Amino acid sequence: MTLQVSVLLRYQYLFRYVYKTVNNKYRIAINATFLHANPTGLGRYVSEITRNLLKQATDYHFTLYADSHSFPGQKADLLKSFGLFGRHWGRLLDLQTAAKYKLKNAAIDLFYSPVAEGILNSNIKQIITIHDLTPVKYREYHPLSKYYFDYFLPRLINKSEAIICVSEHTRQDVIDYYGVKNKNIYVIYNGYEPDVFYPRIKKSVAEKYNLSPYFLYVGDMRPHKNLPRSLKALADLNVQEIKFVVVGRKERRFFPGIKSLVEELHLENRVVFLDYVPENDLPDLYSGAIALVFPSLYEGFGYPALEAMACGCPVITSDVASLPEICGEAAYYVDPEDVESIRQGMQSVLHDDFMRNNMIYNGLERAKPFKWDKAAQGLMKIFGSVLNKRP
């Protein structure tokens, strides 16, 4: 090997760094394969963080790794996959095979995954976001995902240049469970859309769903969401004219048990299951509720609590996990394992107008700093730090 070739090989990354720095041509690919219709929390995160990153695409060239129909109307190149990513394992297979070579051929400098999924064997720099560790904390309800979190994710963490967590609580969980050392782990809070989630006055949605005064629950029906204790608290509240509205998918693993509990508690006329509702209806449902009842046993962040506060809806929530971190002094905190504590929270908010008005005001103020553009700005700084770091 000649001396000139040896020098070129040795310093090729330095030459590439200087070229990229001068020309501001770093290419970042975003893993947008999680986008789909009727998104839950993760899908909404991917959508909103991607939209806001693209708005700030001044220093970098962004490319989406997604199906071309997943993100219509965006001015970005699309790398189409083979359409395997309908489910978790399909997406992983695609990432380890087709995606890896497409990203390499597109000369991508950084691959950002807004979820805890990525590429194991790749020389491309990589950043991932970890939202929570639900599959390892509630293993019995995640028979397959727990293995991913036990065996795949630790390797992905080690392979990543940086880890993003959506709360300090999640960050500490990652450090404690995986024994992470000498790794850049950052906290960047989720946001909400202020032009969507704000106090509404119209009663059209309440009329649409035929709702009288009601408490509101928003979320799925997995056991750690603690919906059964909320329903038992409602039964003990003994205020017959108050309804309890459940917004969330009727997952077949859990809905039959919830429905049986409603019948056992004789709440058939008081509990309303709305299933998945259009996102445009959510702000009205929050705004018209007496309070959001959200005594979850574990949350990596807690979207419903933030959205409720932004809509002027008082929040009754747990004093555990990330929820005090997100809600601050604005919420009424309960012991999520104590039905009586939840009942007292509902009773207090229902009958104490002064406290409820204070909760509304404090919640509106508390929600203000949680913005998607702020989250995107935080990510951009980390992108710059990773890309400008000499290999």
C-alpha positions in Angstrom: 0.0 0.0 0.0 1.4 3.4 -1.0 2.0 6.1 1.6 -0.6 8.3 -0.1 -3.4 5.6 0.1 -2.5 4.8 3.6 -2.9 8.5 4.6 -6.2 8.8 2.8 -7.6 5.7 4.6 -6.4 6.8 7.9 -7.8 10.3 7.7 -10.9 9.7 5.6 -13.3 10.4 8.5 -11.4 13.7 9.3 -11.7 14.8 5.6 -15.4 13.9 5.7 -15.9 15.8 8.9 -14.2 19.0 7.5 -16.2 18.7 4.3 -19.5 18.3 6.2 -18.7 21.2 8.6 -17.9 23.6 5.9 -20.8 22.8 3.6 -23.4 22.1 6.3 -24.4 18.9 4.5 -24.8 16.4 7.2 -27.5 13.9 6.3 -29.8 12.7 9.1 -32.3 9.9 8.6 -35.3 9.6 10.9 -36.8 6.2 11.7 -40.5 7.1 11.0 -41.6 3.5 10.5 -43.8 3.8 13.6 -46.2 6.1 11.9 -49.7 4.7 11.3 -53.3 5.6 11.4 -55.0 6.1 14.9 -51.6 6.5 16.7 -51.2 6.0 20.4 -48.6 7.8 22.5 -45.6 6.5 20.6 -47.1 7.1 17.2 -47.9 10.7 18.1 -44.5 11.3 19.5 -42.9 10.1 16.3 -45.2 12.2 14.2 -44.8 15.4 16.2 -41.0 15.2 16.8 -40.5 14.5 13.1 -42.7 17.4 12.0 -40.8 19.8 14.3 -37.4 18.5 13.3 -38.3 19.0 9.6 -39.4 22.6 10.4 -35.9 23.3 11.7 -34.1 21.6 8.9 -31.7 24.5 8.2 -28.3 23.0 9.1 -29.0 19.4 8.1 -30.6 17.4 5.3 -33.3 15.2 6.8 -34.5 12.0 5.2 -37.4 9.9 6.5 -37.1 6.2 6.6 -40.8 5.3 6.2 -43.4 4.2 3.8 -44.2 7.0 1.3 -47.8 7.2 2.5 -47.0 7.4 6.2 -46.1 11.1 6.2 -47.9 12.9 3.4 -47.3 16.6 2.6 -43.8 16.8 4.0 -40.9 18.2 1.9 -38.4 15.5 2.6 -36.9 12.6 0.7 -38.5 9.3 1.5 -36.7 6.0 1.7 -39.3 3.4 1.1 -38.9 0.1 2.9 -40.4 -3.2 1.9 -43.4 -2.6 4.0 -42.5 -5.1 6.7 -43.0 -2.7 9.6 -46.6 -3.2 10.4 -45.6 -4.7 13.7 -42.6 -4.6 16.1 -40.7 -7.6 14.8 -41.3 -6.8 11.2 -39.8 -3.3 11.7 -36.8 -4.8 13.4 -36.2 -7.2 10.6 -36.4 -4.4 8.1 -34.0 -2.3 10.1 -31.4 -5.0 10.3 -31.6 -5.8 6.6 -33.0 -3.4 4.0 -32.7 -0.2 6.0 -29.1 -0.7 6.9 -28.1 -0.9 3.2 -30.4 1.9 2.1 -29.0 4.2 4.7 -25.4 3.4 3.7 -26.1 3.9 0.0 -27.8 7.3 0.8 -24.6 8.4 2.6 -26.5 9.0 5.9 -24.3 10.4 8.7 -26.7 9.9 11.6 -29.7 7.6 12.1 -32.2 8.9 14.7 -34.9 6.6 16.0 -37.7 8.2 18.0 -38.4 4.8 19.6 -36.2 2.2 21.2 -35.5 0.5 17.9 -32.4 0.7 15.7 -29.7 -1.1 13.8 -27.2 -3.3 15.5 -24.4 -3.9 13.0 -23.8 -0.6 11.3 -21.1 2.0 11.1 -23.6 4.9 10.9 -23.8 6.9 14.1 -27.1 6.3 15.9 -29.3 8.0 18.5 -32.4 6.4 20.0 -35.2 7.5 22.3 -36.4 5.3 25.2 -39.8 6.2 26.5 -40.3 3.7 29.3 -39.4 0.2 30.5 -42.9 -1.2 30.8 -42.1 -4.6 29.2 -39.5 -5.3 31.9 -41.6 -3.9 34.8 -44.8 -5.8 33.8 -43.3 -8.8 32.1 -46.3 -11.0 32.3 -48.2 -8.8 29.9 -45.4 -8.5 27.4 -44.4 -12.1 26.6 -42.3 -11.2 23.5 -41.3 -7.5 24.1 -39.6 -8.4 27.4 -37.0 -10.5 25.5 -36.4 -7.6 23.2 -35.8 -5.3 26.2 -33.6 -7.9 27.9 -31.4 -9.0 25.0 -31.7 -6.6 22.0 -32.0 -3.2 23.6 -28.8 -3.5 25.8 -26.8 -4.1 22.7 -28.5 -1.2 20.9 -27.8 1.1 23.9 -24.1 0.2 23.7 -24.1 0.8 19.9 -25.8 4.2 20.2 -23.9 7.5 20.4 -26.6 9.0 22.7 -29.8 8.0 24.4 -32.8 10.3 24.8 -35.2 9.7 27.6 -38.6 11.5 27.9 -38.3 12.0 31.7 -35.8 11.9 34.5 -37.6 8.9 35.9 -37.1 7.0 32.6 -33.5 8.1 32.5 -32.9 6.7 36.0 -34.7 3.5 35.1 -32.4 3.0 32.1 -29.3 3.6 34.2 -30.5 1.3 37.0 -31.8 -1.6 34.9 -29.0 -1.7 32.2 -26.2 -0.5 34.4 -25.3 2.1 31.8 -21.9 3.8 32.3 -20.0 6.3 30.2 -22.9 6.9 28.0 -24.6 10.2 27.0 -28.1 10.0 28.4 -30.2 13.1 28.0 -33.7 14.1 29.1 -35.9 15.8 26.6 -39.5 16.2 27.6 -42.4 15.5 25.3 -44.6 18.4 24.2 -48.2 19.1 23.2 -49.8 21.0 20.3 -51.0 24.3 21.8 -53.1 25.0 18.7 -55.0 21.7 19.4 -55.0 21.3 23.1 -56.4 24.4 24.8 -59.6 25.1 26.8 -62.7 24.7 24.7 -66.1 26.3 25.5 -68.3 24.5 22.9 -70.3 21.6 24.1 -70.7 19.9 20.7 -68.5 16.9 21.5 -70.4 16.2 24.8 -73.6 16.4 22.9 -72.1 14.1 20.2 -71.4 11.4 22.7 -74.4 12.2 24.9 -72.4 12.9 28.0 -73.7 14.4 31.3 -71.2 15.6 33.9 -68.3 13.1 33.9 -64.9 12.1 35.0 -62.5 11.2 32.2 -59.9 8.5 31.7 -57.7 8.5 28.6 -55.4 5.6 27.8 -55.3 1.9 27.1 -56.5 -0.9 29.4 -53.2 -2.5 30.4 -53.2 -3.5 34.1 -50.5 -0.9 35.1 -52.9 1.9 33.9 -54.9 1.0 37.0 -58.3 1.5 35.5 -60.0 -1.2 37.8 -59.2 0.8 40.9 -60.6 4.0 39.3 -63.8 2.2 38.6 -64.0 0.9 42.2 -63.4 4.4 43.4 -66.3 5.6 41.2 -68.6 2.9 42.8 -67.6 4.1 46.2 -68.2 7.7 45.3 -71.9 7.1 45.3 -72.9 10.1 43.1 -75.3 8.5 40.6 -75.5 11.3 38.2 -71.8 11.5 37.5 -70.5 9.3 34.7 -67.0 7.9 34.0 -65.9 8.2 30.4 -63.2 5.9 29.2 -61.3 6.9 26.0 -59.0 4.2 24.7 -58.9 1.1 22.5 -60.9 -1.8 23.8 -58.0 -4.3 23.6 -59.3 -7.8 23.5 -56.9 -9.0 26.1 -58.1 -6.6 28.8 -61.5 -5.2 27.8 -63.6 -8.3 28.7 -62.2 -8.2 32.3 -62.9 -4.4 32.6 -66.4 -4.9 31.3 -67.1 -7.7 33.8 -65.9 -5.5 36.6 -68.3 -2.7 35.5 -71.1 -5.2 35.6 -70.0 -6.5 39.0 -70.0 -3.0 40.4 -73.4 -2.2 38.8 -71.9 0.7 36.9 -73.3 -0.2 33.5 -75.3 3.1 33.3 -72.4 5.3 34.6 -69.4 4.0 32.7 -69.1 5.1 29.0 -66.6 3.3 26.7 -65.8 5.6 23.8 -63.0 3.4 22.3 -60.5 5.3 20.2 -61.8 8.8 19.3 -60.6 11.3 16.7 -57.8 13.5 18.0 -59.9 16.6 17.3 -62.5 15.4 19.9 -60.0 14.9 22.7 -59.6 18.6 23.6 -63.3 19.0 24.0 -63.5 15.9 26.1 -60.8 17.1 28.4 -62.3 20.6 28.6 -65.7 19.3 29.5 -64.6 16.9 32.2 -64.8 17.4 35.9 -61.3 16.0 36.1 -59.0 13.5 34.4 -58.6 10.4 36.6 -55.2 9.0 35.8 -53.8 7.0 38.8 -51.4 5.0 36.7 -48.9 2.7 38.5 -46.2 3.4 36.0 -45.6 6.1 33.2 -42.5 7.0 31.3 -44.1 10.4 30.7 -47.9 10.6 30.8 -49.4 12.3 27.8 -53.0 12.5 29.1 -52.0 14.4 32.2 -50.1 17.0 30.1 -52.9 17.3 27.5 -55.5 17.6 30.3 -53.7 20.4 32.0 -53.3 22.3 28.7 -57.1 22.1 28.2 -57.9 23.4 31.6 -58.9 20.0 33.0 -57.9 19.2 36.6 -55.7 16.1 36.9 -56.1 13.4 39.6 -53.0 11.3 39.3 -50.5 9.1 41.0 -47.7 10.2 43.3 -45.3 7.7 41.6 -43.1 7.3 38.5 -42.8 10.3 36.2 -46.2 11.8 37.0 -45.1 14.2 39.8 -42.2 15.2 37.5 -44.6 16.2 34.7 -47.5 17.7 36.7 -45.5 19.5 39.4 -47.8 21.3 41.9 -50.8 21.4 39.5 -52.3 17.9 40.2 -54.1 16.2 43.0 -52.0 13.2 43.9 -53.3 9.9 45.2 -51.9 6.6 46.2 -52.6 4.5 43.1 -52.8 1.3 45.1 -55.4 2.6 47.5 -59.0 2.8 46.1 -60.0 5.1 49.0 -57.3 7.6 48.1 -58.5 7.7 44.5 -62.1 8.1 45.7 -61.1 11.0 48.0 -59.4 12.7 45.1 -62.5 12.5 43.0 -64.7 13.6 45.9 -62.5 16.6 46.6 -62.3 17.9 43.0 -66.0 17.3 42.5 -67.1 19.4 45.6 -64.3 21.9 46.2 -64.7 24.6 43.5 -61.9 26.8 44.9 -59.4 23.9 44.8 -60.6 22.9 41.3 -60.2 26.4 39.9 -56.7 26.6 41.4 -55.9 23.3 39.7 -57.1 24.6 36.4 -55.0 27.7 36.6 -51.9 25.9 37.8 -52.3 23.2 35.2 -52.5 25.7 32.4 -49.3 27.3 33.6 -47.6 24.0 34.2 -48.2 22.8 30.6 -46.8 25.9 28.9 -43.1 24.8 28.8 -43.8 21.4 27.3 -43.5 22.3 23.6 -42.6 20.1 20.6 -40.4 22.8 19.0 -38.4 23.0 22.3 -38.0 19.3 22.2 -36.8 19.4 18.6 -34.3 22.2 19.4 -32.9 20.0 22.2 -32.5 17.1 19.8 -30.8 19.3 17.2 -28.2 20.3 19.8 -27.5 16.7 20.5 -27.3 15.9 16.8 -24.7 18.6 16.4 -22.7 17.3 19.3 -22.7 13.8 18.0 -21.9 14.7 14.4 -19.2 17.2 15.2 -17.4 14.8 17.5 -14.3 13.4 15.9 -14.3 9.6 15.6 
